[in-house]
Amino acid sequence: MRFPLSRPTLGDQEADNVRDAMASGWISGTGPYVGVLERSLEQRLGRAAAIAVSSGTTALEIVLSALGVGPGDEVIVPALTFAAPAAAVLTVGAVPVLCDIDPMSWTISPEAAHALRTERTKAVIAVDLMGHPCDFEGLAELDVPIVEDAAQAHGARTEKGPAGGFGVASVFSFHVNKAVTSGEGGAVLTDDLELAERVRLLVHHGMPPGQGYRHTVAGRNGRMTNLSAAVGAAQVSRWDELVAGRLRVERLYDVRLENRGFEPRPKRSWASPSCWLYGATSQDRDAVVERARRHGVDARAVWPALSDLPLYRPYAPGRCPRASEVSRTAMWLPTWSHMTAEDVDAVVEALV
């Protein structure tokens, strides 16, 4: 593809860090850049503890396990999201309960979630979809633990604080298509130090620090490698630059696509979303995507609503019409932090 969906914005600091990690021989999950990344995230998000892990999906699974979610429990999950939150719930043996979305943010609807809450509800996974923060005040009224999935929301904010600063715990992804990347990787952040200890224990094979091979719980290897953390630490130091670059691209698309049959994704007035991938809707979405791809532009339809997939449909207690409508009309356009105005012009030309 001439214009892929996303590209990482890498520089000298990332390369220098990786060379340093390789020269030291510390390339596993116990290397020093892991700690550097964790401290940087704590300072950036204002949370008491950050634990670097191998992926955003791993982060979700570990947090649910650390919260004691398991067989017999239910976890409310938005119907419009990448499948990882629902899959993580199934992985720990619990039941995902799919919930419809708010049409003005595309994030989980607190009102719909209230209708789905039962005595078995153990948590809610609130996905800051495509960089738009959830209505955490509305979700707090559910009176169950909230896990904020901020995987796509680096740099987003509400009037109450930054994305990644909400819930009993929050998770990030640093997959290569994110604004801030480590190639693969993720992190768990929390202000609950006891929860942080349980997360670290589960991530490190259930071995308490400094006690050798004394396994106290059945854990797993969910650690981020030092090489990935070396890239991630450099990227976090460039956080503001990388986030601003994608917001600049978003503004360029907004101007270029105005009055051409596209609607930019909606935003709530109380939110300052970030731009993960530029999202827009079109009633001719599938034809637009096909035309763009014929011209070397990796435009993509967004995920199907989970409630419309055979695998997850049994976990939708009712219909999720808003999620289905967005999944039918929404698409992503190529987006990266160093994308130029000329790149955006070429993409738009391929769309129309």
C-alpha positions in Angstrom: 0.0 0.0 0.0 1.2 3.5 -0.9 -0.5 4.8 2.2 -0.7 2.2 5.0 -3.3 2.6 7.8 -0.6 3.8 10.2 3.2 4.2 10.6 5.3 4.6 13.7 7.1 7.9 14.2 10.5 6.8 15.4 13.7 8.8 15.8 17.2 8.8 17.2 16.3 8.4 20.8 14.4 5.1 20.2 17.4 3.8 18.2 19.9 4.9 20.9 17.9 3.3 23.6 17.7 -0.1 21.8 21.4 -0.1 21.0 22.1 0.7 24.7 19.8 -2.2 25.8 21.5 -4.6 23.4 25.0 -3.6 24.4 24.2 -4.1 28.0 22.8 -7.6 27.4 19.6 -6.8 29.3 16.9 -7.6 26.7 14.4 -9.5 28.7 11.6 -8.3 30.9 13.9 -7.6 33.8 16.0 -4.9 32.1 16.2 -1.3 33.3 14.2 0.4 30.6 11.1 -1.4 31.9 11.4 0.6 35.1 12.2 3.8 33.2 9.0 3.3 31.2 6.9 2.6 34.2 8.1 5.6 36.2 7.5 7.8 33.1 3.9 6.6 32.8 3.2 7.2 36.5 4.4 10.8 36.1 2.6 11.3 32.8 -0.8 10.0 34.0 -0.5 11.0 37.7 -1.1 7.4 39.0 0.6 5.7 41.9 1.8 2.6 40.0 2.4 1.5 36.4 3.2 -2.1 35.4 4.5 -2.6 31.9 3.2 -5.8 30.2 3.4 -7.6 26.9 0.2 -6.2 25.3 -2.9 -4.2 26.0 -4.9 -7.5 25.9 -2.6 -9.0 28.5 -3.2 -5.9 30.6 -6.9 -6.5 30.5 -6.7 -10.2 31.4 -4.3 -9.5 34.3 -6.4 -6.7 35.8 -9.5 -8.9 35.7 -7.7 -11.7 37.3 -6.2 -9.4 40.0 -9.7 -8.1 40.7 -10.9 -11.6 41.3 -13.1 -11.8 38.3 -13.8 -15.4 37.3 -16.4 -18.1 36.6 -20.0 -17.0 37.6 -19.2 -13.3 37.2 -20.4 -10.9 34.5 -18.4 -8.0 33.1 -20.2 -5.3 31.0 -18.4 -4.5 27.8 -19.2 -2.1 25.0 -20.6 -3.7 21.8 -18.5 -1.5 19.6 -14.8 -2.2 20.3 -12.0 -4.3 19.1 -12.7 -7.8 20.5 -9.9 -7.8 23.1 -12.1 -6.7 26.1 -14.7 -9.3 25.5 -12.1 -12.0 24.8 -10.3 -11.0 28.1 -13.5 -11.6 30.0 -13.9 -15.0 28.5 -10.2 -15.9 29.1 -10.7 -15.5 32.9 -13.8 -17.6 32.8 -16.4 -14.9 33.2 -19.2 -13.8 31.0 -19.0 -10.6 28.8 -22.3 -8.7 28.7 -22.5 -6.6 25.6 -23.8 -3.0 26.0 -24.9 -0.5 23.4 -23.1 2.9 22.9 -23.7 6.6 23.3 -24.4 8.0 19.8 -22.5 11.2 20.6 -19.2 9.6 21.7 -19.4 6.0 20.4 -18.4 4.9 23.9 -20.3 2.7 26.3 -23.7 4.1 27.3 -24.1 4.5 31.1 -27.9 4.3 30.7 -27.7 1.1 28.8 -25.1 -0.3 31.2 -27.5 0.4 34.1 -30.2 -1.7 32.5 -27.7 -4.6 32.2 -26.3 -4.6 35.7 -27.2 -7.6 37.8 -26.0 -9.1 41.1 -23.4 -11.0 39.1 -21.9 -7.9 37.6 -18.3 -7.8 38.9 -16.8 -5.0 36.7 -17.3 -2.7 33.7 -14.6 -2.3 31.0 -15.0 1.2 29.7 -13.2 1.6 26.3 -12.1 5.1 25.4 -13.1 4.3 21.8 -10.9 5.8 19.1 -9.5 8.3 21.5 -12.8 9.6 23.0 -13.0 9.2 26.9 -16.0 7.5 28.4 -18.6 9.2 30.7 -16.9 8.0 33.9 -19.2 10.0 36.1 -22.3 8.2 34.7 -20.5 4.8 34.9 -19.6 5.5 38.5 -23.3 5.3 39.4 -23.2 1.6 38.6 -21.2 1.1 41.8 -19.0 -1.6 40.4 -15.3 -1.5 39.6 -14.5 0.3 36.4 -11.5 -0.8 34.3 -10.6 2.0 31.9 -9.4 0.7 28.5 -7.4 3.7 27.3 -5.6 1.6 24.6 -6.5 4.1 21.8 -6.6 7.3 23.9 -3.1 8.5 24.5 -3.3 12.3 25.2 -7.1 12.4 25.5 -8.7 14.3 28.4 -12.0 15.2 30.1 -12.7 18.0 32.5 -11.7 15.7 35.3 -8.3 14.5 34.0 -6.4 12.6 31.4 -7.5 9.3 29.8 -5.8 6.6 31.7 -6.5 8.3 35.0 -9.9 6.8 35.7 -11.3 3.6 37.2 -9.8 1.3 39.8 -7.3 0.5 37.0 -6.6 1.7 33.5 -4.8 -0.1 30.7 -2.9 1.2 27.7 -1.7 -0.5 24.5 1.6 0.4 22.8 0.9 -1.5 19.6 2.6 -0.2 16.5 -0.5 1.6 15.3 -0.9 3.7 18.5 0.4 7.3 18.8 2.9 6.1 21.4 4.3 2.7 20.6 6.7 0.1 21.8 6.0 -2.2 18.8 4.0 -4.5 21.0 3.3 -3.9 24.6 0.9 -2.4 27.1 0.6 -1.2 30.7 -1.6 -1.4 33.8 -2.0 1.8 35.9 -3.7 2.1 39.2 -3.7 4.1 42.5 -4.5 1.0 44.5 -1.1 -0.3 45.6 -2.4 -3.6 46.8 -4.0 -4.2 43.3 -0.7 -3.2 41.7 1.1 -5.8 43.8 -1.3 -8.5 42.7 -0.9 -7.4 39.0 2.9 -7.6 39.3 2.6 -11.0 41.0 0.5 -12.4 38.2 2.7 -10.9 35.5 5.8 -12.5 37.0 4.7 -16.1 37.1 3.2 -15.7 40.5 6.6 -15.2 42.1 6.9 -12.5 44.8 9.8 -10.1 44.3 13.1 -11.3 46.0 11.7 -14.7 46.9 13.2 -16.8 44.1 11.0 -19.6 42.8 8.5 -19.4 45.6 5.3 -19.3 43.5 2.3 -18.1 45.7 -0.3 -18.0 42.9 -0.6 -19.5 39.4 0.7 -16.6 37.4 1.9 -16.1 33.8 4.7 -14.4 31.9 3.1 -11.1 30.9 6.2 -9.0 31.0 7.3 -6.4 28.5 10.8 -7.0 27.1 13.6 -4.5 27.8 13.9 -3.9 24.1 10.3 -3.0 23.7 10.5 -0.8 26.8 13.6 1.0 25.4 11.5 2.1 22.4 8.5 2.8 24.7 10.5 5.0 27.1 11.7 7.2 24.2 8.2 7.4 22.8 6.7 8.5 26.2 9.3 11.2 26.4 7.9 12.5 23.0 4.2 12.0 24.1 3.1 15.6 23.6 4.8 15.8 20.1 3.3 12.5 18.9 -0.2 13.2 20.2 -0.1 16.7 18.7 1.0 15.3 15.3 -2.1 13.1 15.0 -4.4 15.9 16.1 -2.9 18.1 13.4 -3.7 15.3 10.8 -7.2 15.1 12.2 -7.7 18.8 11.6 -6.4 18.5 8.0 -8.8 15.7 7.3 -11.7 17.6 8.8 -11.1 20.5 6.4 -10.4 18.4 3.3 -13.5 16.2 3.8 -16.0 19.0 4.6 -19.0 19.0 2.3 -17.8 15.8 0.5 -20.3 13.3 1.9 -18.3 12.4 5.1 -19.1 13.1 8.7 -16.2 13.2 11.3 -16.7 11.1 14.3 -18.9 12.9 17.0 -17.5 14.4 20.2 -19.0 15.3 23.5 -18.5 18.9 24.7 -16.9 17.8 28.0 -14.2 15.7 26.2 -11.0 16.5 24.5 -10.4 13.4 22.5 -7.1 12.4 21.0 -6.7 11.0 17.5 -5.8 7.4 17.2 -6.9 6.8 13.6 -9.0 9.4 11.8 -12.6 8.2 11.9 -15.5 9.3 9.7 -18.8 8.0 8.5 -20.2 7.6 5.0 -23.4 6.1 3.9 -21.3 4.7 1.0 -18.6 3.4 3.3 -17.9 0.1 1.7 -17.7 1.6 -1.8 -15.4 4.4 -0.6 -13.1 1.9 1.1 -12.9 -0.3 -2.0 -12.1 2.7 -4.2 -9.4 3.9 -1.8 -7.7 0.5 -1.7 -7.7 0.3 -5.4 -5.6 3.5 -5.4 -3.1 2.2 -2.8 -4.8 3.8 0.3 -5.3 1.5 3.3 -8.7 2.9 4.3 -10.6 0.3 6.5 -14.1 -0.3 7.7 -14.2 -0.2 11.5 -14.8 -3.4 13.5 -18.2 -5.1 13.2 -20.2 -4.6 16.4 -19.5 -7.6 18.6 -23.2 -8.1 19.0 -23.4 -8.9 15.3 -20.7 -11.5 15.3 -21.7 -15.2 15.8 -19.0 -15.7 18.4 -20.2 -12.9 20.7 -23.9 -12.6 19.8 -25.0 -14.9 22.6 -23.5 -12.4 25.1 -25.8 -9.5 23.9 -28.9 -9.6 26.2 -30.7 -7.2 23.8 -30.1 -5.5 20.5 -27.3 -2.9 20.2 -28.6 -0.8 17.3 -26.3 2.2 17.8 -23.2 0.0 17.7 -24.5 -1.8 14.6 -25.2 1.5 12.8 -21.7 2.9 13.5 -20.0 -0.3 12.5 -22.0 -0.2 9.2 -21.0 3.3 8.2 -17.7 4.2 10.0 -14.2 3.9 8.6 -10.6 4.8 9.4 -8.2 6.7 7.2 -4.4 6.5 7.2 -3.1 8.4 10.2 0.4 8.9 11.7 2.1 11.7 13.6 4.5 12.7 10.9 1.9 12.6 8.1 2.1 15.6 5.8 -0.6 17.8 4.3 0.4 16.4 0.9 -0.2 12.9 2.2 -3.6 13.8 3.4 -4.5 15.5 0.1 -3.5 12.3 -1.7 -5.6 10.1 0.6 -8.7 12.3 0.2 -8.2 12.4 -3.6 -8.4 8.5 -3.6 -11.6 8.6 -1.6 -13.6 10.8 -3.9 
